[in-house]
Amino acid sequence: LPDLYLLATGAGDRRKNVAFLLDVLRHWPGGDPPTLVVTGSAHGHVHAAQSLPRRDELPVHVLGRVRDDDLRALYTGAAAFCFPSLAEGFGRPPLEAMGCGAPVVAAAYATAADVLGDAAIILGLDPDAWARTLARVVSTPAEQAALRARGRRRAALYDWDVAAEQVLAACERAQGAGGGGRVGPKARVSGARAVKLSSSAARAELQRAEGPARPSAPARHPLPRVAMVHDWLVRMRGGERCLEALLGVFPEADVFTLLHVPGAVSPVIERRLRATSFINSLPAVRRLYPYYLPLFPAAIERFDLRGYDLVISISHCVAKGAPAAGVPHLCYCLTPMRYVWDMYQTYFGDGRSASAVSGAMKVLAPRLRRWDVESAARVNRWVAISSHVRQRIARIYGRPADVVYPPVAVDRFRPAPRRQDFYLAVSALVPYKRLDVAVEAFTRLGRPLVIVGEGSEYGRLKARTGPNVRFTGWIPDAEVADLMGRCRAFVYPAEEDFGIALVEAQAAGAPVIGYGAGGALETVVGWSDQGEGVAGSPTGLFFREQTPQALMEAVRRFETLAFDPAAGPANAARFSLAAFQEGIKGQVERLLAEDRTLHPRRP
């Protein structure tokens, strides 16, 4: 085969519509199309067989039926996998291709959007559009790389073992609901298969399969059945990384969320997703979900969490208002709902939003505040991500909270041998992040600034940006880590509740120039007038007013100082995944012990 080829499967199956690809080759822009390799053979006893029509000397190789190993090799080497199928109940070949790293272009069959998400390019059956799209994909390395990465993540969601365990869990829930209680324990054999131990005969059979009996473990409380409630899953940011880490503590927990964009979060989360709310089916929800905020309380209250032993909410909006059905409820609070409390003016004042939205929020905000306070009573134990948030919980809800710092994957970051002459900001482009301060300050300074992120403020910020400021949009985590390892300093003008990006930058050895308020005071060791940090070698420099002038002065001062390159990584090590998981385990154990004291009949 040539080095560059397109791949399709189903040569003998009329439903797969492979003949359509001949028209695509005939419409190829700019001359000679690449070779099309087609696998598959006719199965006339199953469906109407079809042979490819006359090919007019087009570069087509029909290989017939191939072995699985050969098909895997074909997927891996293809410049793109083409799937113009007319009808699929699910559509496995595109996922196989994605799992092998092939970019996928598929027809808009009924289940394509649900199964493939944004990991494939989905088109109508227009030969000219297919030809132009495929020509662009095979000639654009950056687009190929992005499709390959999204495809591998998407394919990882579809796993036989995970499917088997989800079916087993559904059977257990059904038996538990119909039989008046939970079913007994299960034991794992052969790596992933699960066997129900419902009789002594079954236990004996399992013992024969596994060999001599092992000494029994000491008696302990059974693991609780956990429901985790998250506000929404539309991108992998700090709150989603907390959810992922919590699933490391409770790997069998079920996840409930208001809305979910398929493929937007890690496979660990996607595999445990149990239910979304009616918000998920509202018009243009992926783009307009913030405008549905007034409906969020009603949506979160409709989740049925009966049958669980423990509810854990990861909340920055309404998740903590989920009904816990009389079982212990721990809230890991990222912040009380900032849109209606501390940052109401940032979101809805001074022309920040359309006049209709601002007018509506003047009416709705008091109701949302009232619901927010009332629903806080559903939480039995509050855990805050920082002392800053703990104070906010006490002020708004009148409740005490412990602090467990969020997990940061500090091991992913390494300082480069030499730092380069550019500054870096990594942030969602939303009002409270105050990137307008950074844009104006660096435009006036003329210093190079790279901004990584997307959001509603992009147009407003771009209009105020000088040629020395560059926006990258969202980029892969590895590229962010590389920029953090090379930048001269990391710029953060927001008042942050904790600031995972601040810790990541320090882990990469980047000094921080940050606004001296909120969580930054807990995560960054600030430079004092004596040149020493509060708790050791300084890892950053604070400015005290959220103004371009204050940031400009801080940058000028920073450029006169020298920072210990080892100080940042050493400070960041305090915020590891292990420290977070141990802290959460302790909080859950205390909550369950308190609940057993209050309700001694509970297991």
N, C-alpha and C positions, 0 to 999 in steps of 0.2 A: 504494500500500500504506500501511497505518497505520504510525505511528512504532513501535509495539510489536507484534511478531509472532513466532510460532514458525515454524520451517522444517523441512520434511521432504522427502526425495527418493524417487523410485521409485513414483510414483503408479500406473503400469501393471504393476508387478511384484509378483505375489502373495507372493514370498519376503520382500519388504521390509515387509510387514505394516502398511502405512500406515493401514488401516482401524481398527487398534487405537487410533490416536490420537483417533478420534471418541469412543470410550468415555472416553478421558482428558479430553477437553473436557467431556463430560457430568458427570464427577465433580469438576469444578473447584471448589475451595473458595471460598465467599463470593460466588457469583454469576457474573457474566459472564466467560467465558474470553477470552483474547486471540485474535486471528486466527491461524489455521493456514494457512500458505502451503505448497503441495505442488507440486513439479516432477516431470517425467518423463512418458513416454508408453508405451503398450503395445507390446510386441514379441512378438506371438503366435507368430511363426515360431521364436523362441528359447525362450520359456518361457510358461507359462500366463498369459495376460493377465487383468487384473482391473480393474474399474472400482470406484470408491468407492461403497459402498451409500448409501441415502437418508440425508441429513445433518441432517434435522429442524431446518432453519434455523440450524444451527451456523455460526459465522463461519469458513468454509473457502474459500480461493481456490485452484483447481487451474489452474496456469499451463501445463501441458503441457511439451513439450521447450523448453529455453532454451539460449542460447549460453553458452559458457564465461565470457565477460566478465560476462554478466548473472548467472550462477550465483555468480561471485565476489562481485558486489555484494550478492546475496541473503544469502550466508554472512556477509559483513561486517556487514550491518545487523540480523541476527537477534538477538533477545533470548536465544534458545537454539536449538540444532539437535537435533532429535529423531530417533533412529535405532532403531526397535523391530524391527529385522530379526530373522528367525527363524534364518537360516543364512548365514554368511559364511565364505569361506575366508581372507579377510584383513580386508576392511572399509575401503575407501578413503574414502568420503564423510565419516565423522567426522573423519578426519585432514585432509581438505581444509577442513572447517569450522574445525577448530582452527587451521590455518595462517592463516585469515582472521580469527581472533580471536573465534569464536563459542563460548560455553559449550556443552558436549555432554552430553546424557543419552542413554544407549544401553541396549539390551537385553543380557542376559548370554548372547550367542551364544558359540560355542565358543572363538573366538580373541580375544574382547573384552578380557579382562584382559591378555593378552600384548601386544596391539597398542596398546591405549589406556592401559594402566597406571592411574595415579591422576590422569590429566589429564581424565578423564571421570567422570561419575556413572553407575555401571552398576547396573541394577535388573532384577528379575524382571518378568514381564508381569502386573503388578497395576495396573489403571487408577487406583485410588485412590492408590496410592503414587506413581505417575508424576505425577498431578495435584498432590499436595501438594508433591512435590519441585520440579516446574517452577514452581509458584506461588512457592515460596520463592526459587528462583534469580532469577526475573525481577524480584522485589521487593527483593532484597538486593544493593546495589551492591558490597559487599565480597566476597561470594561470587562474583559475576560476575567481578570483577577477578581474583580468585585463579584461577578456572577458565580465564579468558582467558590469563593468564600461563603456567599449567602447560600449557595446550593448545598455545600457540605453541612452547614448548620441546620438547614431545613431537613435534609435526609436523616440527620441524626435523631430527629424527633420520632421517626417511624421505625420502631425497634420491636422485633417479635417478642422478646422477653418482657418489655414494658407493656405491650398489648396483652400478653397473657396475664400479667399481674393485675392490670386494670380490669380485665374480665373477671378474674378471681375475686377482686375486691368488690365488684358489683354483685357477684353471687353472694358474697358474705353479707353485704348490706341487705340484699333481698331476703336472705334467710334470717338475718337478725330482725328485720322488720316484721317478717311473717311469723317467726317462731318465738317472739317475746324476749329476745335477748341476742347477745353477740354469739357467734359461733366460736368453736374452740381454736386452739393455736394451730399454726401451720408450720411445716418443716420444709426446708429447701433441699432438693436433691438434684444431682446432675447439673450443678451450676446454676440453673435458673428455673427449672420446673418446680411447681409447688404442689404438694400432696396434702390432702385434708386428713388429719388424724382423728377421725370420728369414731373409731372402734379399736378394740384391742387387736383384732386381726390386721388392721391397717398398720398399727404400731409394730406388730411383729414382722410384717412384710418389709416395712421401712428399715427395721433393725437388721434383717437379713441382707438388705441391699447395701447398708452402710457399714456392716461389720460389727465387731464386738461393741457392746455398750460402753459409753464413756461415763466417768463419774458424774453424778448429777450436780448441777450448780446450786448454790445456796438459794433459798426462796427469796423472792423479791417482788415488789409491786409490779404488776404488768405494765408494759408501756402504754401510755395513754393514746387514745385515738384523737388526733389533733386536726383541727380546722384552722387554716391560716387565711386571713382576710387582708387583701391589699387593695389600695384605692383603684389603680389602673395599671395595665401592663402594655405600654406603647413604646418603651425604649429602655435599654439597659443602663440605668443610672444608679445613683447611690442607694435609693430605697430598694430597688430591685436586687442590688448586690446584697443588701441586708436580708431580703427574702431568700435568696439563694443560699446564704450562709445558714439561715435558720433551717432550711431543708437539709443541710448537712447534719444538724442536730436531730431533726425529726424527718428522716427520709421517706416515711410512709404518709406524711401529712397530705391532706387535700387542700388545694388553693382555690379560693373564691375571689373574684375581682369584678369591678363594675364593667370594664371593657378590656378587650385583648386584641392586639394586632398580631396575627400569626407570624411566627418567626422573629418577632421583635426582641424577645428576651432569650435567655439561655435555655438549652435543652433540659437542664435540671428543673427549671420552673415549668416549662411547657409540658413535661411529662406528668407533672402533678396537678395540672389545672383541672379543676372539677366543674366549675360553673361560672358563667358570666351573668350579668343582669340585663334587663330590658334596654339599658343604655346602649348595649353593644349592637342593637339592631336599628338605632335611630339614624336618620339621614346624615350622610357625610360625617359620621362620628369620628373617623380617624383624624380629620382635620378640625372639626368644630366641637370636639368634646368639652373644651373649657366652657362653652356657652350653655351647656346642659347642667351647669353647677346647681341650679335650684332644684333639679330633679334627683340629685345624688342621694340626699337623705332617704327619700322614699325607696330608691333602688336598693340601697344597702340594707334596709330593714326587711326586704322581701326574701333575703337568703334564709333557707331552712337549714339550721345547724343542729337540729335534733339528732341524737345518737352519738355525738362527739363527747369526749371526756374533758377536752381543753380547747379553748379558743385563743389564738394569738393573732392580734391585729397589728399590722405594720402601717401606721397611719400618719398622713400629713394633711388629710382632708376629712373624709367621713368614715373610713374603715373602722375606727374605734366605736362607731355607733351600731355595729352589727349585733343582732340579738343573740346572746350566748346561751339561751334556753336553759338557764339555771345552773350552768357549769362554770368553773373558773375561767375568767377572761383576763389575760395579760395583754396590755397594749405596749408595744415598742413604739414610742412616739417620736417621730421625726420632727414634728412641730405641731402645735394646735393650728387650726385652719387659718393660714396667714392671710388669705384673701379677704377675710371679714374682720380680722383683728389688727395686728400690728402694721400690716402692709396694705391696708384697704386703700389708702391714698395713692400708694405706689402703683396699684393696679387700675384704680378707677377714678383717680383725681388728675387735675392738671392736663386734661386732654389726652390721657394715656389710652383711653378707649373711646369708642363711638358714643355719641351723646345718648343714643337710645339705650345702650348697655349701661352707661353711668346712671341714667335715670331709673332704669329697672332695678339696679343694685341699691339705690337709695331706699326703695321699698322692700327689697328682698333681704338685704343684709341684716336688719334687725331680727327677722324670722330665722335666718340661718344661725345667727349668734345664739338665739334662744334655744334652737334645737341642739346646737353644738354643746352647750352647757348641760342641758337636760340629759343628752345621750352619754355624757361622760360618766354618769352614775352606773352605766352598764359595765364599766371596767372595774375589776377587783384589785389589780396591781398595775401601777404605772412604772415604766422604765423609760427614761429619757436618753437621747443620744449625747447629751452634754449637760453641763451645769446650767448653761444659758437656757436650754429648753426646759430643764427642771424648774427654773424660776418662772418661766412663762406658764407652765402647767399649774404651778401654785397660784399664780396671779389670776388666771382665767377660770380654772376649774376648782380652785381651792383644795387640791389634792396633793399629797406628798408623792415624790418619785425618787427612785434610785437611778444611778447613771451607769450605763454600760456603753462604752464608745463603739461606734460602728466598725465593722471589719474593713481593713484595707489590704489589698494584695501587694504588700510592700516588696515581696520577692520578685515581682515582675519588673522592677525598676533598677536601672544601673546608671551611675554617672558616666558620661563619655570622658575619654582621656583629656579632651580640651573643650571648654565651653566656647560657644560661638556668639557673635555680636548680634543677637536678636532677643527680644523679650517675648514671653508667651502668656496667653490667657486661654483657659479651657473652661467653657461654661455654656449652659443653655442661654440663648439670647432672649431672655424674658426680662420684664421691667426690674424686678427686685435685684437682679444680678449687677445692675448699674455699670454695664459695659460702656454706657455713654460717657462716663467719667474717664475710662481708659482711652477710648477713641479720641476724645477731645485733647486729653493731656499728651498723648503720643503724636497726634497730628501737629500740635503746636511745638513739641520738642523736636520733631523730625527723626526720632529714633525708630528703628524697625520693630514692629509689633505683629505677631501672628496670633490670630484669634481662631480657635477651634470650637465649633458649635453651630447650632441652628436654632431658630425660634422666631417668635412673632416680632421681635425687635430688629430683625435683620435689615429690612428696608430703611427704617429710621436711622440705624447706625451707619449703614453703607452711605447714605446721603451726606453724612458729616465726616467721612473718612478721607484722609489724605493718602497720597500714593505710597507712603511708607507703612501703611496698615493693610494687612492681607487677611482675608477670611478663607478658611479651608472647608467649611461645613463640617459635618461629622465624619471622622476618619477612623480606621481600625485602631483598636487598643494598642497594638504594637507600634503603630506610627506615632500615637500620642506619647507613649513611653520614650520613643526615640527623641522626639522634640523636647520632652522634659529633661532628658539626659544631656542635651546639647545647649539649651537656651541659657542666656546670661542670667536671667532671673524670671520668676513666675509672678505674674501680676494678678491680684485678686481684689477688686474694689467693692465687693458685696459684703453686707453684714450677714454672715453665714451661721446657720444653726450648729453645724459642725465643720464641714468643709473637707470632704474626702479628697478632692483635687489638691488641697493644700498639703495633705499628708503625702499623697503620691509624688508631688513635686519635690518635697523634702527627701523622700526615699530615692529619687533620681539625682539628688545632690544639688538641686536648684534652690538658691536662696529665694525667699518669698518677700515681695513688696505688697503688703496687704492692709486693708482697712482694719484699724485696731478696735474691733468690737466683736461681740458674739463669740462663736466657737473658735475663731482664729486665736483668741487669747488663751485657749486651752490646748491648741495643737501646734502653735508656732512659738518658738522661744525668741522673743523680740530683743532687738539691739537697744541697749540703754546708753545714756550719755557716757557711761564709764567703759562701754565696749563689751560688757558682759551681759548675757541673758539672765532672765529671772531664775532659771533652773539649769544653768550650764552654758555651754558655748552657744551664741546666738545663731539661729537658723533663718532669721528674717528681720525685716524692718517695717514698722507700722507707721501709717499716716492717720491722723485723728479726725479729719473732716472728709466727707464724701464729695470732694470738689476736684476739678481738674488741676487747680493751682496747688492743692495740698499733695496730690499725687506727683505732679511735676517736681516739687521740692524734694519729695521722698526719693524719686529716681535720681536726681542730681546728687543727693547725699549718698545714696547707695553706691554710686560710681566712685566715691572716695574711700569706701570701706573694703576690708578684706575679710572674707568668711572662711572658716575652716570647712573644707569640702567633706569631711567625715561627720560633721555635726548633724546635717540633715538626715542622712540615713540612720544614724544612731537614735535620733529623736523619733523618727517615723516607726521604728521597731516596736514602740509602745502600743501600736494600734493594729496588731496582727489579727488574723482570722482566729487563731487558737485562743487568744485572750477574749475575743468577743464570744466565741462559743462556750467557753468556760463560764463567763459572766452570765450568759443567758441560761445555761443549765442551772446555775445556782439560784437565779430568780424563779425559774419554773419549779424547782424543788421546794423552795420556800412557799410559793403559792399553793402547791398541791398539799403540803404539810398543813398549812393553815386551813385549807378546805376540808381535809380529813378530820381536823379537830372540830370544825363547825358542823360537819356532816359525817359522823362516824360510820354510817352504814354504806357510804360510798366506797367503791373499790379504790 
